[in-house]
Amino acid sequence: MCLAVPGRIVRTYEQDLTPMAEVDFGGVGKEVCLQYVPDAVVGEYVIVHVGFAIQRLDEASALDTLRTFAGMGVLEEEFGDGFERAARAVQQPETTTEGAAR
């Protein structure tokens, strides 16, 4: 099974005339091709499948999807340690120095 996983664009650039992005999957950064969504911008969530952003996704849906994948246990099976860390980061929100969850 191959999953399409949501991630947040943190940087866009061009490589060999191809739109590219660095995408954050809850702390795990990956290089992603934006050829199918070339007008995607920093801060947006995209669904990534085999290294290609194939669709935009709103933040709530992206985080919900990551939680669902983590609950099913498929992130570790599909992607190994890095994506498992990403799922845990979504399940356990960071806390500020005041102790409030972000």
Phi and psi in radians as a Rosetta constraint file:
Dihedral C 1 N 2 CA 2 C 2 CIRCULARHARMONIC -2.043 0.35
Dihedral N 2 CA 2 C 2 N 3 CIRCULARHARMONIC 2.229 0.35
Dihedral C 2 N 3 CA 3 C 3 CIRCULARHARMONIC -1.707 0.35
Dihedral N 3 CA 3 C 3 N 4 CIRCULARHARMONIC 2.694 0.35
Dihedral C 3 N 4 CA 4 C 4 CIRCULARHARMONIC -1.822 0.35
Dihedral N 4 CA 4 C 4 N 5 CIRCULARHARMONIC 2.185 0.35
Dihedral C 4 N 5 CA 5 C 5 CIRCULARHARMONIC -2.019 0.35
Dihedral N 5 CA 5 C 5 N 6 CIRCULARHARMONIC 2.351 0.35
Dihedral C 5 N 6 CA 6 C 6 CIRCULARHARMONIC -1.344 0.35
Dihedral N 6 CA 6 C 6 N 7 CIRCULARHARMONIC 2.511 0.35
Dihedral C 6 N 7 CA 7 C 7 CIRCULARHARMONIC -2.634 0.35
Dihedral N 7 CA 7 C 7 N 8 CIRCULARHARMONIC 2.872 0.35
Dihedral C 7 N 8 CA 8 C 8 CIRCULARHARMONIC -1.828 0.35
Dihedral N 8 CA 8 C 8 N 9 CIRCULARHARMONIC 2.294 0.35
Dihedral C 8 N 9 CA 9 C 9 CIRCULARHARMONIC -1.265 0.35
Dihedral N 9 CA 9 C 9 N 10 CIRCULARHARMONIC 2.193 0.35
Dihedral C 9 N 10 CA 10 C 10 CIRCULARHARMONIC -1.933 0.35
Dihedral N 10 CA 10 C 10 N 11 CIRCULARHARMONIC -0.310 0.35
Dihedral C 10 N 11 CA 11 C 11 CIRCULARHARMONIC -2.809 0.35
Dihedral N 11 CA 11 C 11 N 12 CIRCULARHARMONIC 2.436 0.35
Dihedral C 11 N 12 CA 12 C 12 CIRCULARHARMONIC -2.065 0.35
Dihedral N 12 CA 12 C 12 N 13 CIRCULARHARMONIC 2.654 0.35
Dihedral C 12 N 13 CA 13 C 13 CIRCULARHARMONIC -2.845 0.35
Dihedral N 13 CA 13 C 13 N 14 CIRCULARHARMONIC 3.043 0.35
Dihedral C 13 N 14 CA 14 C 14 CIRCULARHARMONIC -2.033 0.35
Dihedral N 14 CA 14 C 14 N 15 CIRCULARHARMONIC 2.402 0.35
Dihedral C 14 N 15 CA 15 C 15 CIRCULARHARMONIC -2.328 0.35
Dihedral N 15 CA 15 C 15 N 16 CIRCULARHARMONIC 2.093 0.35
Dihedral C 15 N 16 CA 16 C 16 CIRCULARHARMONIC 0.904 0.35
Dihedral N 16 CA 16 C 16 N 17 CIRCULARHARMONIC 0.787 0.35
Dihedral C 16 N 17 CA 17 C 17 CIRCULARHARMONIC 1.153 0.35
Dihedral N 17 CA 17 C 17 N 18 CIRCULARHARMONIC 0.320 0.35
Dihedral C 17 N 18 CA 18 C 18 CIRCULARHARMONIC -2.024 0.35
Dihedral N 18 CA 18 C 18 N 19 CIRCULARHARMONIC 2.262 0.35
Dihedral C 18 N 19 CA 19 C 19 CIRCULARHARMONIC -1.197 0.35
Dihedral N 19 CA 19 C 19 N 20 CIRCULARHARMONIC 2.277 0.35
Dihedral C 19 N 20 CA 20 C 20 CIRCULARHARMONIC -2.289 0.35
Dihedral N 20 CA 20 C 20 N 21 CIRCULARHARMONIC 2.911 0.35
Dihedral C 20 N 21 CA 21 C 21 CIRCULARHARMONIC -2.627 0.35
Dihedral N 21 CA 21 C 21 N 22 CIRCULARHARMONIC 2.670 0.35
Dihedral C 21 N 22 CA 22 C 22 CIRCULARHARMONIC -1.651 0.35
Dihedral N 22 CA 22 C 22 N 23 CIRCULARHARMONIC 2.172 0.35
Dihedral C 22 N 23 CA 23 C 23 CIRCULARHARMONIC -2.052 0.35
Dihedral N 23 CA 23 C 23 N 24 CIRCULARHARMONIC 2.343 0.35
Dihedral C 23 N 24 CA 24 C 24 CIRCULARHARMONIC -1.727 0.35
Dihedral N 24 CA 24 C 24 N 25 CIRCULARHARMONIC 2.171 0.35
Dihedral C 24 N 25 CA 25 C 25 CIRCULARHARMONIC -1.896 0.35
Dihedral N 25 CA 25 C 25 N 26 CIRCULARHARMONIC 1.159 0.35
Dihedral C 25 N 26 CA 26 C 26 CIRCULARHARMONIC 1.144 0.35
Dihedral N 26 CA 26 C 26 N 27 CIRCULARHARMONIC 0.672 0.35
Dihedral C 26 N 27 CA 27 C 27 CIRCULARHARMONIC 1.931 0.35
Dihedral N 27 CA 27 C 27 N 28 CIRCULARHARMONIC -0.191 0.35
Dihedral C 27 N 28 CA 28 C 28 CIRCULARHARMONIC -1.882 0.35
Dihedral N 28 CA 28 C 28 N 29 CIRCULARHARMONIC 2.030 0.35
Dihedral C 28 N 29 CA 29 C 29 CIRCULARHARMONIC -1.624 0.35
Dihedral N 29 CA 29 C 29 N 30 CIRCULARHARMONIC 2.405 0.35
Dihedral C 29 N 30 CA 30 C 30 CIRCULARHARMONIC -2.366 0.35
Dihedral N 30 CA 30 C 30 N 31 CIRCULARHARMONIC 2.590 0.35
Dihedral C 30 N 31 CA 31 C 31 CIRCULARHARMONIC -1.455 0.35
Dihedral N 31 CA 31 C 31 N 32 CIRCULARHARMONIC 2.286 0.35
Dihedral C 31 N 32 CA 32 C 32 CIRCULARHARMONIC -2.344 0.35
Dihedral N 32 CA 32 C 32 N 33 CIRCULARHARMONIC 2.442 0.35
Dihedral C 32 N 33 CA 33 C 33 CIRCULARHARMONIC -1.433 0.35
Dihedral N 33 CA 33 C 33 N 34 CIRCULARHARMONIC 2.323 0.35
Dihedral C 33 N 34 CA 34 C 34 CIRCULARHARMONIC -1.816 0.35
Dihedral N 34 CA 34 C 34 N 35 CIRCULARHARMONIC 0.320 0.35
Dihedral C 34 N 35 CA 35 C 35 CIRCULARHARMONIC -0.954 0.35
Dihedral N 35 CA 35 C 35 N 36 CIRCULARHARMONIC -0.618 0.35
Dihedral C 35 N 36 CA 36 C 36 CIRCULARHARMONIC -1.485 0.35
Dihedral N 36 CA 36 C 36 N 37 CIRCULARHARMONIC -0.291 0.35
Dihedral C 36 N 37 CA 37 C 37 CIRCULARHARMONIC -2.390 0.35
Dihedral N 37 CA 37 C 37 N 38 CIRCULARHARMONIC 1.112 0.35
Dihedral C 37 N 38 CA 38 C 38 CIRCULARHARMONIC -1.123 0.35
Dihedral N 38 CA 38 C 38 N 39 CIRCULARHARMONIC -0.336 0.35
Dihedral C 38 N 39 CA 39 C 39 CIRCULARHARMONIC -1.681 0.35
Dihedral N 39 CA 39 C 39 N 40 CIRCULARHARMONIC 0.200 0.35
Dihedral C 39 N 40 CA 40 C 40 CIRCULARHARMONIC -1.142 0.35
Dihedral N 40 CA 40 C 40 N 41 CIRCULARHARMONIC 2.560 0.35
Dihedral C 40 N 41 CA 41 C 41 CIRCULARHARMONIC -2.205 0.35
Dihedral N 41 CA 41 C 41 N 42 CIRCULARHARMONIC 2.864 0.35
Dihedral C 41 N 42 CA 42 C 42 CIRCULARHARMONIC -0.951 0.35
Dihedral N 42 CA 42 C 42 N 43 CIRCULARHARMONIC 2.355 0.35
Dihedral C 42 N 43 CA 43 C 43 CIRCULARHARMONIC 1.734 0.35
Dihedral N 43 CA 43 C 43 N 44 CIRCULARHARMONIC -0.375 0.35
Dihedral C 43 N 44 CA 44 C 44 CIRCULARHARMONIC -1.386 0.35
Dihedral N 44 CA 44 C 44 N 45 CIRCULARHARMONIC 2.671 0.35
Dihedral C 44 N 45 CA 45 C 45 CIRCULARHARMONIC -1.688 0.35
Dihedral N 45 CA 45 C 45 N 46 CIRCULARHARMONIC 2.442 0.35
Dihedral C 45 N 46 CA 46 C 46 CIRCULARHARMONIC -2.278 0.35
Dihedral N 46 CA 46 C 46 N 47 CIRCULARHARMONIC 2.689 0.35
Dihedral C 46 N 47 CA 47 C 47 CIRCULARHARMONIC -1.609 0.35
Dihedral N 47 CA 47 C 47 N 48 CIRCULARHARMONIC 2.220 0.35
Dihedral C 47 N 48 CA 48 C 48 CIRCULARHARMONIC -1.985 0.35
Dihedral N 48 CA 48 C 48 N 49 CIRCULARHARMONIC 2.258 0.35
Dihedral C 48 N 49 CA 49 C 49 CIRCULARHARMONIC -2.295 0.35
Dihedral N 49 CA 49 C 49 N 50 CIRCULARHARMONIC 2.179 0.35
Dihedral C 49 N 50 CA 50 C 50 CIRCULARHARMONIC 0.744 0.35
Dihedral N 50 CA 50 C 50 N 51 CIRCULARHARMONIC 0.792 0.35
Dihedral C 50 N 51 CA 51 C 51 CIRCULARHARMONIC 1.514 0.35
Dihedral N 51 CA 51 C 51 N 52 CIRCULARHARMONIC 0.049 0.35
Dihedral C 51 N 52 CA 52 C 52 CIRCULARHARMONIC -2.074 0.35
Dihedral N 52 CA 52 C 52 N 53 CIRCULARHARMONIC 2.291 0.35
Dihedral C 52 N 53 CA 53 C 53 CIRCULARHARMONIC -1.303 0.35
Dihedral N 53 CA 53 C 53 N 54 CIRCULARHARMONIC 2.149 0.35
Dihedral C 53 N 54 CA 54 C 54 CIRCULARHARMONIC -1.948 0.35
Dihedral N 54 CA 54 C 54 N 55 CIRCULARHARMONIC -0.186 0.35
Dihedral C 54 N 55 CA 55 C 55 CIRCULARHARMONIC -2.967 0.35
Dihedral N 55 CA 55 C 55 N 56 CIRCULARHARMONIC 2.633 0.35
Dihedral C 55 N 56 CA 56 C 56 CIRCULARHARMONIC -1.419 0.35
Dihedral N 56 CA 56 C 56 N 57 CIRCULARHARMONIC 2.763 0.35
Dihedral C 56 N 57 CA 57 C 57 CIRCULARHARMONIC -2.618 0.35
Dihedral N 57 CA 57 C 57 N 58 CIRCULARHARMONIC 2.431 0.35
Dihedral C 57 N 58 CA 58 C 58 CIRCULARHARMONIC -1.254 0.35
Dihedral N 58 CA 58 C 58 N 59 CIRCULARHARMONIC 2.735 0.35
Dihedral C 58 N 59 CA 59 C 59 CIRCULARHARMONIC -1.027 0.35
Dihedral N 59 CA 59 C 59 N 60 CIRCULARHARMONIC -0.783 0.35
Dihedral C 59 N 60 CA 60 C 60 CIRCULARHARMONIC -1.052 0.35
Dihedral N 60 CA 60 C 60 N 61 CIRCULARHARMONIC -0.767 0.35
Dihedral C 60 N 61 CA 61 C 61 CIRCULARHARMONIC -1.159 0.35
Dihedral N 61 CA 61 C 61 N 62 CIRCULARHARMONIC -0.670 0.35
Dihedral C 61 N 62 CA 62 C 62 CIRCULARHARMONIC -1.090 0.35
Dihedral N 62 CA 62 C 62 N 63 CIRCULARHARMONIC -0.851 0.35
Dihedral C 62 N 63 CA 63 C 63 CIRCULARHARMONIC -1.151 0.35
Dihedral N 63 CA 63 C 63 N 64 CIRCULARHARMONIC -0.677 0.35
Dihedral C 63 N 64 CA 64 C 64 CIRCULARHARMONIC -1.102 0.35
Dihedral N 64 CA 64 C 64 N 65 CIRCULARHARMONIC -0.721 0.35
Dihedral C 64 N 65 CA 65 C 65 CIRCULARHARMONIC -1.099 0.35
Dihedral N 65 CA 65 C 65 N 66 CIRCULARHARMONIC -0.771 0.35
Dihedral C 65 N 66 CA 66 C 66 CIRCULARHARMONIC -1.073 0.35
Dihedral N 66 CA 66 C 66 N 67 CIRCULARHARMONIC -0.707 0.35
Dihedral C 66 N 67 CA 67 C 67 CIRCULARHARMONIC -1.115 0.35
Dihedral N 67 CA 67 C 67 N 68 CIRCULARHARMONIC -0.736 0.35
Dihedral C 67 N 68 CA 68 C 68 CIRCULARHARMONIC -1.093 0.35
Dihedral N 68 CA 68 C 68 N 69 CIRCULARHARMONIC -0.830 0.35
Dihedral C 68 N 69 CA 69 C 69 CIRCULARHARMONIC -1.021 0.35
Dihedral N 69 CA 69 C 69 N 70 CIRCULARHARMONIC -0.740 0.35
Dihedral C 69 N 70 CA 70 C 70 CIRCULARHARMONIC -1.113 0.35
Dihedral N 70 CA 70 C 70 N 71 CIRCULARHARMONIC -0.735 0.35
Dihedral C 70 N 71 CA 71 C 71 CIRCULARHARMONIC -1.113 0.35
Dihedral N 71 CA 71 C 71 N 72 CIRCULARHARMONIC -0.544 0.35
Dihedral C 71 N 72 CA 72 C 72 CIRCULARHARMONIC -1.425 0.35
Dihedral N 72 CA 72 C 72 N 73 CIRCULARHARMONIC -0.256 0.35
Dihedral C 72 N 73 CA 73 C 73 CIRCULARHARMONIC 1.333 0.35
Dihedral N 73 CA 73 C 73 N 74 CIRCULARHARMONIC 0.303 0.35
Dihedral C 73 N 74 CA 74 C 74 CIRCULARHARMONIC -1.553 0.35
Dihedral N 74 CA 74 C 74 N 75 CIRCULARHARMONIC -0.311 0.35
Dihedral C 74 N 75 CA 75 C 75 CIRCULARHARMONIC -1.141 0.35
Dihedral N 75 CA 75 C 75 N 76 CIRCULARHARMONIC -0.773 0.35
Dihedral C 75 N 76 CA 76 C 76 CIRCULARHARMONIC -1.122 0.35
Dihedral N 76 CA 76 C 76 N 77 CIRCULARHARMONIC -0.741 0.35
Dihedral C 76 N 77 CA 77 C 77 CIRCULARHARMONIC -1.076 0.35
Dihedral N 77 CA 77 C 77 N 78 CIRCULARHARMONIC -0.746 0.35
Dihedral C 77 N 78 CA 78 C 78 CIRCULARHARMONIC -1.428 0.35
Dihedral N 78 CA 78 C 78 N 79 CIRCULARHARMONIC -0.737 0.35
Dihedral C 78 N 79 CA 79 C 79 CIRCULARHARMONIC -2.117 0.35
Dihedral N 79 CA 79 C 79 N 80 CIRCULARHARMONIC -0.133 0.35
Dihedral C 79 N 80 CA 80 C 80 CIRCULARHARMONIC 1.402 0.35
Dihedral N 80 CA 80 C 80 N 81 CIRCULARHARMONIC -2.868 0.35
Dihedral C 80 N 81 CA 81 C 81 CIRCULARHARMONIC -0.929 0.35
Dihedral N 81 CA 81 C 81 N 82 CIRCULARHARMONIC -0.774 0.35
Dihedral C 81 N 82 CA 82 C 82 CIRCULARHARMONIC -1.069 0.35
Dihedral N 82 CA 82 C 82 N 83 CIRCULARHARMONIC -0.758 0.35
Dihedral C 82 N 83 CA 83 C 83 CIRCULARHARMONIC -1.315 0.35
Dihedral N 83 CA 83 C 83 N 84 CIRCULARHARMONIC -0.478 0.35
Dihedral C 83 N 84 CA 84 C 84 CIRCULARHARMONIC -1.127 0.35
Dihedral N 84 CA 84 C 84 N 85 CIRCULARHARMONIC -0.727 0.35
Dihedral C 84 N 85 CA 85 C 85 CIRCULARHARMONIC -1.072 0.35
Dihedral N 85 CA 85 C 85 N 86 CIRCULARHARMONIC -0.703 0.35
Dihedral C 85 N 86 CA 86 C 86 CIRCULARHARMONIC -1.073 0.35
Dihedral N 86 CA 86 C 86 N 87 CIRCULARHARMONIC -0.754 0.35
Dihedral C 86 N 87 CA 87 C 87 CIRCULARHARMONIC -1.146 0.35
Dihedral N 87 CA 87 C 87 N 88 CIRCULARHARMONIC -0.712 0.35
Dihedral C 87 N 88 CA 88 C 88 CIRCULARHARMONIC -1.116 0.35
Dihedral N 88 CA 88 C 88 N 89 CIRCULARHARMONIC -0.656 0.35
Dihedral C 88 N 89 CA 89 C 89 CIRCULARHARMONIC -1.084 0.35
Dihedral N 89 CA 89 C 89 N 90 CIRCULARHARMONIC -0.624 0.35
Dihedral C 89 N 90 CA 90 C 90 CIRCULARHARMONIC -1.255 0.35
Dihedral N 90 CA 90 C 90 N 91 CIRCULARHARMONIC -0.678 0.35
Dihedral C 90 N 91 CA 91 C 91 CIRCULARHARMONIC -1.239 0.35
Dihedral N 91 CA 91 C 91 N 92 CIRCULARHARMONIC -0.572 0.35
Dihedral C 91 N 92 CA 92 C 92 CIRCULARHARMONIC -2.067 0.35
Dihedral N 92 CA 92 C 92 N 93 CIRCULARHARMONIC 1.543 0.35
Dihedral C 92 N 93 CA 93 C 93 CIRCULARHARMONIC -1.010 0.35
Dihedral N 93 CA 93 C 93 N 94 CIRCULARHARMONIC 2.553 0.35
Dihedral C 93 N 94 CA 94 C 94 CIRCULARHARMONIC -1.120 0.35
Dihedral N 94 CA 94 C 94 N 95 CIRCULARHARMONIC 2.684 0.35
Dihedral C 94 N 95 CA 95 C 95 CIRCULARHARMONIC -1.974 0.35
Dihedral N 95 CA 95 C 95 N 96 CIRCULARHARMONIC 2.591 0.35
Dihedral C 95 N 96 CA 96 C 96 CIRCULARHARMONIC -1.442 0.35
Dihedral N 96 CA 96 C 96 N 97 CIRCULARHARMONIC 3.074 0.35
Dihedral C 96 N 97 CA 97 C 97 CIRCULARHARMONIC -1.140 0.35
Dihedral N 97 CA 97 C 97 N 98 CIRCULARHARMONIC -0.365 0.35
Dihedral C 97 N 98 CA 98 C 98 CIRCULARHARMONIC -1.446 0.35
Dihedral N 98 CA 98 C 98 N 99 CIRCULARHARMONIC -0.089 0.35
Dihedral C 98 N 99 CA 99 C 99 CIRCULARHARMONIC 1.570 0.35
Dihedral N 99 CA 99 C 99 N 100 CIRCULARHARMONIC -0.012 0.35
Dihedral C 99 N 100 CA 100 C 100 CIRCULARHARMONIC -1.469 0.35
Dihedral N 100 CA 100 C 100 N 101 CIRCULARHARMONIC 2.433 0.35
Dihedral C 100 N 101 CA 101 C 101 CIRCULARHARMONIC -1.232 0.35
Dihedral N 101 CA 101 C 101 N 102 CIRCULARHARMONIC 2.506 0.35
